[in-house]
Amino acid sequence: MDILKELLNIIWQNNITLFPSLRLALAIYSLVFIILFLENAILPAFFLPGDSLLIVLGVLIAKGILNFTATLGILTVAAGLGSWMSYLQGKFLENNKTIKSWLSFIPNKSYQRANRMIHKHGLSALFIGRFIVFVRTVLPTIAGVSGLSSFRFQLFNWISSFVWVFILIVLGFFLERLEFFYVS
């Protein structure tokens, strides 16, 4: 709890010089790992801010606060594991009342769009869907329900997770270099 208080204090004071603590870096990695995992794994968590968090982490990498390789690796695993969990929900729990109730929370238009993508475009839909907010969460579940093979899903899941995290972190890195996120 002290770590969260310290992190909130640094953010509130806008004092990045207090930041280089290893404990705080681990707290950030843990918090963002959980958020990305949940956003990709659990249908009701589609609202979590995965894209914007990755961009902010890119800014922190540019400032020398976080390590690029560690961030890329940790968060690729978070996104990949989350999507895999969503796929398993569709594969093994397709007749479960809980999964059906979660699907009912998703706007019908988004669900239909994700379903069309998986049937029309197949595996490339998994790759492209990673970059679309609602679809990123729903598509792995639909892939599981539709009977897509686990190997093929995993291949595109991990490639798309890596590319998604990489692109957004690099975007944040370059935004900071353009002094878009100037912190005194």
C-alpha positions in Angstrom: 0.0 0.0 0.0 2.9 2.3 0.7 4.1 1.8 -2.9 0.8 3.0 -4.3 0.8 6.0 -2.0 4.4 6.8 -3.1 3.4 6.4 -6.8 0.3 8.6 -6.4 2.4 11.2 -4.6 4.9 11.3 -7.5 2.1 11.7 -10.0 0.3 14.3 -7.9 3.5 16.4 -7.5 4.6 15.8 -11.1 8.1 15.1 -9.8 9.6 12.4 -12.0 13.0 12.7 -10.2 11.6 10.7 -7.3 10.7 7.9 -9.6 13.7 5.7 -10.3 13.0 3.3 -7.4 13.0 -0.3 -8.4 10.0 -0.9 -6.2 8.0 1.7 -8.0 9.0 0.3 -11.4 7.9 -3.1 -10.3 4.7 -1.7 -9.0 4.0 0.0 -12.3 4.8 -3.2 -14.3 2.5 -5.2 -12.0 -0.3 -2.7 -12.2 -0.1 -2.4 -16.0 0.3 -6.2 -16.4 -2.9 -6.7 -14.4 -4.8 -4.1 -16.4 -3.7 -5.4 -19.8 -4.4 -9.0 -18.8 -7.9 -8.2 -17.6 -8.6 -6.0 -20.6 -7.8 -8.8 -22.9 -9.1 -11.7 -20.8 -12.5 -10.7 -19.3 -15.3 -9.4 -21.4 -16.7 -6.9 -18.9 -13.2 -5.3 -18.6 -13.0 -4.0 -22.2 -13.2 -0.4 -20.9 -9.7 -0.6 -19.3 -7.2 1.9 -20.8 -4.7 -0.5 -22.4 -3.8 1.6 -25.4 -3.2 4.8 -23.5 -1.2 3.0 -20.8 1.1 1.6 -23.4 1.7 5.1 -24.8 2.4 6.5 -21.4 4.9 3.7 -20.7 6.6 4.7 -24.0 6.9 8.2 -22.6 8.4 6.8 -19.4 10.9 4.7 -21.4 11.9 7.8 -23.4 12.6 9.6 -20.0 14.8 6.7 -19.0 12.5 5.6 -16.2 11.6 2.2 -17.5 13.5 -0.3 -19.7 12.2 -0.8 -23.2 13.0 -4.6 -23.4 11.5 -5.4 -20.0 8.4 -3.4 -20.8 7.9 -5.0 -24.2 8.4 -8.5 -22.8 6.3 -8.1 -19.7 3.4 -6.5 -21.4 3.4 -8.8 -24.5 3.0 -11.6 -22.0 0.2 -9.8 -20.3 -1.7 -9.2 -23.5 -1.0 -12.7 -24.9 -2.1 -14.5 -21.7 -5.2 -12.3 -21.5 -6.3 -13.2 -25.0 -5.5 -16.8 -24.4 -7.7 -16.8 -21.4 -10.5 -15.2 -23.5 -10.0 -17.9 -26.1 -10.2 -20.6 -23.5 -13.4 -19.1 -22.2 -14.9 -19.4 -25.7 -13.5 -22.9 -26.3 -14.4 -24.6 -23.0 -17.2 -22.5 -21.6 -19.3 -21.7 -24.7 -22.5 -23.1 -23.0 -21.7 -21.5 -19.6 -24.3 -19.0 -18.4 -21.6 -16.6 -17.1 -20.0 -16.3 -20.5 -23.4 -15.8 -22.2 -24.2 -13.1 -19.7 -20.8 -11.4 -20.4 -21.6 -11.5 -24.1 -24.9 -9.8 -23.4 -23.0 -6.7 -22.0 -21.2 -6.2 -25.3 -23.1 -4.0 -27.8 -24.7 -6.2 -30.4 -23.1 -4.1 -33.2 -19.5 -4.8 -31.8 -20.3 -8.5 -31.3 -21.6 -8.9 -34.8 -18.6 -7.0 -36.3 -16.1 -9.2 -34.4 -18.0 -12.3 -35.5 -18.0 -11.2 -39.2 -14.2 -10.4 -38.9 -13.3 -13.9 -37.7 -15.4 -15.7 -40.3 -14.6 -13.4 -43.2 -10.9 -12.8 -42.6 -9.9 -15.7 -40.3 -6.5 -15.3 -38.6 -5.7 -11.9 -40.0 -8.8 -10.7 -38.1 -7.1 -11.7 -34.9 -4.1 -9.6 -35.8 -6.1 -6.5 -36.9 -8.6 -6.9 -34.1 -5.9 -6.4 -31.5 -5.9 -2.7 -32.5 -9.7 -2.2 -32.1 -10.9 -1.7 -28.5 -14.1 -3.8 -28.3 -12.9 -6.3 -30.8 -9.6 -7.0 -29.0 -11.6 -8.4 -26.0 -14.4 -10.2 -27.9 -12.5 -11.7 -30.8 -10.5 -14.4 -28.9 -13.7 -15.6 -27.2 -15.4 -15.8 -30.6 -12.4 -17.6 -32.0 -12.7 -20.2 -29.2 -16.4 -20.6 -29.8 -16.0 -21.0 -33.5 -13.5 -23.9 -33.1 -10.3 -22.2 -34.3 -7.4 -24.5 -33.6 -5.4 -23.6 -30.5 -2.0 -23.6 -32.4 -3.2 -21.2 -35.1 -4.8 -19.0 -32.5 -1.7 -18.9 -30.3 0.6 -18.1 -33.3 -1.4 -15.0 -34.3 -2.2 -14.1 -30.6 1.4 -13.8 -29.7 2.5 -12.1 -32.9 -0.3 -9.5 -32.6 0.3 -9.0 -28.9 4.0 -8.2 -29.6 3.2 -5.9 -32.5 0.4 -4.1 -30.6 2.6 -3.5 -27.5 5.6 -2.5 -29.6 3.8 0.0 -31.8 2.1 1.8 -28.9 5.3 1.9 -26.8 7.3 3.3 -29.7 4.5 5.8 -30.4 4.8 7.0 -26.8 8.5 7.1 -27.0 8.4 9.4 -30.1 5.7 11.6 -28.7 7.9 12.3 -25.7 10.8 13.0 -28.1 8.6 15.6 -29.8 8.2 17.2 -26.4 4.5 16.4 -26.5 4.7 15.2 -22.9 7.0 17.8 -21.4 7.6 17.4 -17.7 9.7 19.9 -15.8 
